[in-house]
């Protein structure tokens, strides 16, 4: 990946199971938002994410994420957060 491509988002896909791996590797997969073989997640290209990916390179594939997919995932996450906040606020009243 070149310096120009390093800014933006990464599409991370789990390609191997974490069942027989070390507990730290399983925890890293969960922290990356991967919950099974074939599942993908779009993550920001930041040093801490790169460090997690460096721990489990044998379990995942990494490629640049399409801009439209990253935007749609962010919108969906924001909608879920709003719904949770509304549900919490309504339950307290």
MDAnalysis code that builds the backbone (N, CA, C; Angstrom):
import MDAnalysis as mda
import numpy as np

u = mda.Universe.empty(279, n_residues=93, atom_resindex=np.repeat(np.arange(93), 3), trajectory=True)
u.add_TopologyAttr("name", ["N", "CA", "C"] * 93)
u.add_TopologyAttr("resid", np.arange(1, 94))
u.add_TopologyAttr("resname", ["UNK", "UNK", "UNK", "UNK", "UNK", "UNK", "UNK", "UNK", "UNK", "UNK", "UNK", "UNK", "UNK", "UNK", "UNK", "UNK", "UNK", "UNK", "UNK", "UNK", "UNK", "UNK", "UNK", "UNK", "UNK", "UNK", "UNK", "UNK", "UNK", "UNK", "UNK", "UNK", "UNK", "UNK", "UNK", "UNK", "UNK", "UNK", "UNK", "UNK", "UNK", "UNK", "UNK", "UNK", "UNK", "UNK", "UNK", "UNK", "UNK", "UNK", "UNK", "UNK", "UNK", "UNK", "UNK", "UNK", "UNK", "UNK", "UNK", "UNK", "UNK", "UNK", "UNK", "UNK", "UNK", "UNK", "UNK", "UNK", "UNK", "UNK", "UNK", "UNK", "UNK", "UNK", "UNK", "UNK", "UNK", "UNK", "UNK", "UNK", "UNK", "UNK", "UNK", "UNK", "UNK", "UNK", "UNK", "UNK", "UNK", "UNK", "UNK", "UNK", "UNK"])
u.atoms.positions = np.array([
    [0.843, -1.163, 0.000],
    [0.000, 0.000, 0.000],
    [0.896, 1.237, 0.000],
    [0.633, 2.170, -0.873],
    [1.441, 3.377, -0.971],
    [0.968, 4.417, 0.028],
    [1.755, 5.489, 0.155],
    [1.400, 6.544, 1.106],
    [0.080, 7.209, 0.721],
    [-0.185, 7.346, -0.582],
    [-1.430, 7.967, -1.021],
    [-2.640, 7.116, -0.666],
    [-2.491, 5.791, -0.685],
    [-3.600, 4.902, -0.376],
    [-3.772, 4.696, 1.127],
    [-2.774, 5.083, 1.933],
    [-2.826, 4.780, 3.355],
    [-3.875, 5.605, 4.098],
    [-4.304, 6.723, 3.539],
    [-5.366, 7.483, 4.185],
    [-6.709, 6.941, 3.729],
    [-7.645, 6.872, 4.625],
    [-8.961, 6.382, 4.253],
    [-9.372, 5.214, 5.103],
    [-9.987, 4.239, 4.454],
    [-10.543, 3.102, 5.174],
    [-10.035, 1.795, 4.591],
    [-10.108, 0.747, 5.407],
    [-9.676, -0.583, 5.004],
    [-10.857, -1.546, 5.095],
    [-10.976, -2.406, 4.120],
    [-11.966, -3.475, 4.157],
    [-11.244, -4.718, 4.665],
    [-11.606, -5.157, 5.852],
    [-10.964, -6.303, 6.487],
    [-11.945, -7.459, 6.462],
    [-11.513, -8.605, 5.933],
    [-12.356, -9.789, 5.825],
    [-11.683, -10.950, 6.544],
    [-12.434, -11.639, 7.388],
    [-11.892, -12.811, 8.075],
    [-11.938, -13.990, 7.112],
    [-10.783, -14.647, 6.908],
    [-10.714, -15.756, 5.955],
    [-10.429, -17.099, 6.621],
    [-10.009, -17.074, 7.897],
    [-9.786, -18.314, 8.624],
    [-10.407, -18.212, 10.003],
    [-10.766, -19.344, 10.550],
    [-11.425, -19.386, 11.844],
    [-10.462, -19.051, 12.980],
    [-10.982, -18.438, 14.020],
    [-10.192, -18.133, 15.201],
    [-10.344, -19.177, 16.291],
    [-11.007, -20.283, 15.997],
    [-11.308, -21.282, 17.019],
    [-10.045, -21.846, 17.669],
    [-9.081, -22.282, 16.894],
    [-7.905, -22.930, 17.475],
    [-6.727, -21.972, 17.601],
    [-7.002, -20.683, 17.713],
    [-5.932, -19.711, 17.856],
    [-5.786, -19.300, 19.320],
    [-4.776, -18.496, 19.581],
    [-4.532, -18.022, 20.936],
    [-5.661, -17.089, 21.371],
    [-5.922, -17.013, 22.664],
    [-6.987, -16.124, 23.151],
    [-6.782, -14.668, 22.737],
    [-5.553, -14.196, 22.690],
    [-5.308, -12.808, 22.276],
    [-5.689, -12.609, 20.807],
    [-5.485, -13.625, 19.984],
    [-5.873, -13.508, 18.575],
    [-7.385, -13.457, 18.447],
    [-8.095, -14.283, 19.219],
    [-9.558, -14.253, 19.185],
    [-10.076, -12.902, 19.658],
    [-9.458, -12.362, 20.696],
    [-9.859, -11.054, 21.195],
    [-9.611, -9.959, 20.170],
    [-8.528, -10.071, 19.444],
    [-8.213, -9.086, 18.409],
    [-9.233, -9.151, 17.286],
    [-9.641, -10.348, 16.900],
    [-10.676, -10.475, 15.864],
    [-11.969, -9.812, 16.324],
    [-12.345, -10.018, 17.583],
    [-13.563, -9.403, 18.106],
    [-13.435, -7.886, 18.133],
    [-12.255, -7.396, 18.532],
    [-12.033, -5.952, 18.590],
    [-12.089, -5.329, 17.194],
    [-11.726, -6.094, 16.186],
    [-11.809, -5.618, 14.809],
    [-13.236, -5.690, 14.274],
    [-14.140, -6.304, 15.019],
    [-15.534, -6.389, 14.596],
    [-15.813, -7.582, 13.704],
    [-14.921, -8.572, 13.733],
    [-15.096, -9.768, 12.892],
    [-15.621, -10.901, 13.759],
    [-16.717, -11.511, 13.329],
    [-17.354, -12.536, 14.146],
    [-17.492, -13.875, 13.442],
    [-16.855, -14.048, 12.301],
    [-16.923, -15.332, 11.626],
    [-16.243, -15.280, 10.278],
    [-15.939, -16.444, 9.765],
    [-15.285, -16.548, 8.474],
    [-16.200, -15.977, 7.396],
    [-15.624, -15.139, 6.559],
    [-16.385, -14.528, 5.483],
    [-16.993, -13.188, 5.845],
    [-16.952, -12.816, 7.120],
    [-17.501, -11.530, 7.553],
    [-16.486, -10.427, 7.276],
    [-16.986, -9.264, 6.880],
    [-16.130, -8.123, 6.571],
    [-16.515, -6.933, 7.428],
    [-15.549, -6.048, 7.622],
    [-15.785, -4.831, 8.385],
    [-14.895, -3.744, 7.813],
    [-15.420, -2.546, 7.711],
    [-14.648, -1.424, 7.217],
    [-14.126, -0.654, 8.417],
    [-12.798, -0.475, 8.450],
    [-12.140, 0.174, 9.580],
    [-11.299, 1.337, 9.096],
    [-11.101, 2.344, 9.941],
    [-10.240, 3.462, 9.545],
    [-8.785, 3.003, 9.475],
    [-8.036, 3.581, 8.562],
    [-6.631, 3.228, 8.412],
    [-5.815, 4.061, 9.393],
    [-5.684, 3.537, 10.619],
    [-4.949, 4.224, 11.676],
    [-3.908, 3.271, 12.247],
    [-2.882, 3.787, 12.917],
    [-1.820, 2.930, 13.453],
    [-2.321, 1.851, 14.408],
    [-3.315, 2.168, 15.249],
    [-3.786, 1.160, 16.198],
    [-4.511, 0.020, 15.483],
    [-5.226, 0.327, 14.415],
    [-5.892, -0.719, 13.631],
    [-4.846, -1.533, 12.885],
    [-3.842, -0.867, 12.328],
    [-2.763, -1.578, 11.640],
    [-2.036, -2.520, 12.591],
    [-1.862, -2.103, 13.850],
    [-1.221, -2.960, 14.838],
    [-2.039, -4.203, 15.130],
    [-3.361, -4.043, 15.217],
    [-4.222, -5.211, 15.438],
    [-4.167, -6.145, 14.240],
    [-4.146, -5.574, 13.036],
    [-4.071, -6.405, 11.829],
    [-2.736, -7.136, 11.748],
    [-1.686, -6.523, 12.250],
    [-0.372, -7.167, 12.239],
    [-0.338, -8.374, 13.175],
    [-1.215, -8.400, 14.162],
    [-1.258, -9.525, 15.095],
    [-1.930, -10.749, 14.473],
    [-2.872, -10.534, 13.540],
    [-3.640, -11.659, 12.972],
    [-3.587, -11.687, 11.440],
    [-2.425, -11.517, 10.815],
    [-2.405, -11.471, 9.346],
    [-2.775, -12.805, 8.707],
    [-2.599, -13.906, 9.444],
    [-2.903, -15.229, 8.912],
    [-4.402, -15.534, 8.944],
    [-5.191, -14.673, 9.581],
    [-6.630, -14.914, 9.706],
    [-7.482, -13.964, 8.869],
    [-6.883, -12.877, 8.345],
    [-7.655, -11.856, 7.652],
    [-6.995, -11.462, 6.334],
    [-7.816, -10.852, 5.461],
    [-7.285, -10.177, 4.281],
    [-7.657, -8.706, 4.417],
    [-6.778, -7.848, 3.894],
    [-6.973, -6.408, 4.007],
    [-6.865, -5.798, 2.625],
    [-7.801, -4.927, 2.291],
    [-7.764, -4.206, 1.022],
    [-8.384, -2.826, 1.227],
    [-8.069, -1.876, 0.367],
    [-8.685, -0.552, 0.505],
    [-10.197, -0.653, 0.339],
    [-10.919, 0.092, 1.150],
    [-12.378, 0.044, 1.108],
    [-12.907, 1.041, 0.089],
    [-13.957, 0.668, -0.643],
    [-14.610, 1.637, -1.528],
    [-15.207, 2.776, -0.693],
    [-15.116, 3.987, -1.196],
    [-15.564, 5.155, -0.441],
    [-17.058, 5.090, -0.120],
    [-17.869, 4.628, -1.062],
    [-19.307, 4.578, -0.817],
    [-19.673, 3.555, 0.252],
    [-18.952, 2.446, 0.310],
    [-19.238, 1.431, 1.321],
    [-18.891, 1.944, 2.710],
    [-17.781, 2.658, 2.819],
    [-17.377, 3.199, 4.112],
    [-18.398, 4.219, 4.602],
    [-18.872, 5.067, 3.718],
    [-19.860, 6.080, 4.101],
    [-21.166, 5.430, 4.543],
    [-21.612, 4.406, 3.827],
    [-22.871, 3.758, 4.189],
    [-22.751, 3.033, 5.532],
    [-21.576, 2.450, 5.820],
    [-21.392, 1.786, 7.111],
    [-21.418, 2.806, 8.242],
    [-20.810, 3.976, 8.039],
    [-20.831, 5.021, 9.058],
    [-22.258, 5.508, 9.318],
    [-23.050, 5.686, 8.263],
    [-24.437, 6.128, 8.418],
    [-25.262, 5.094, 9.177],
    [-25.064, 3.827, 8.861],
    [-25.799, 2.765, 9.540],
    [-25.431, 2.721, 11.023],
    [-24.152, 2.871, 11.335],
    [-23.714, 2.861, 12.735],
    [-24.294, 4.054, 13.485],
    [-24.340, 5.210, 12.838],
    [-24.915, 6.395, 13.483],
    [-26.404, 6.201, 13.746],
    [-27.117, 5.580, 12.824],
    [-28.544, 5.324, 13.008],
    [-28.774, 4.360, 14.174],
    [-27.942, 3.371, 14.298],
    [-28.069, 2.416, 15.405],
    [-27.815, 3.115, 16.735],
    [-26.777, 3.977, 16.781],
    [-26.497, 4.714, 18.012],
    [-27.668, 5.605, 18.404],
    [-28.265, 6.282, 17.414],
    [-29.423, 7.141, 17.704],
    [-30.584, 6.314, 18.245],
    [-30.835, 5.160, 17.664],
    [-31.931, 4.307, 18.114],
    [-31.692, 3.816, 19.546],
    [-30.451, 3.474, 19.869],
    [-30.147, 3.018, 21.216],
    [-30.319, 4.148, 22.223],
    [-29.856, 5.332, 21.856],
    [-30.022, 6.478, 22.752],
    [-31.498, 6.786, 22.998],
    [-32.297, 6.715, 21.941],
    [-33.729, 6.981, 22.072],
    [-34.391, 5.934, 22.961],
    [-33.989, 4.670, 22.806],
    [-34.554, 3.600, 23.629],
    [-34.156, 3.770, 25.096],
    [-32.924, 4.164, 25.350],
    [-32.473, 4.372, 26.731],
    [-33.203, 5.561, 27.350],
    [-33.353, 6.622, 26.577],
    [-34.048, 7.815, 27.086],
    [-35.497, 7.532, 27.368],
    [-36.150, 6.752, 26.525],
    [-37.556, 6.411, 26.713],
    [-37.774, 5.485, 27.874],
    [-36.815, 4.615, 28.181],
    [-36.949, 3.667, 29.275],
    [-36.816, 4.350, 30.639],
    [-36.057, 5.445, 30.689],
    [-35.841, 6.124, 31.956],
    [-37.028, 6.990, 32.351],
    [-37.826, 7.433, 31.391],
    [-38.935, 8.345, 31.688],
    [-40.079, 7.656, 32.365],
])
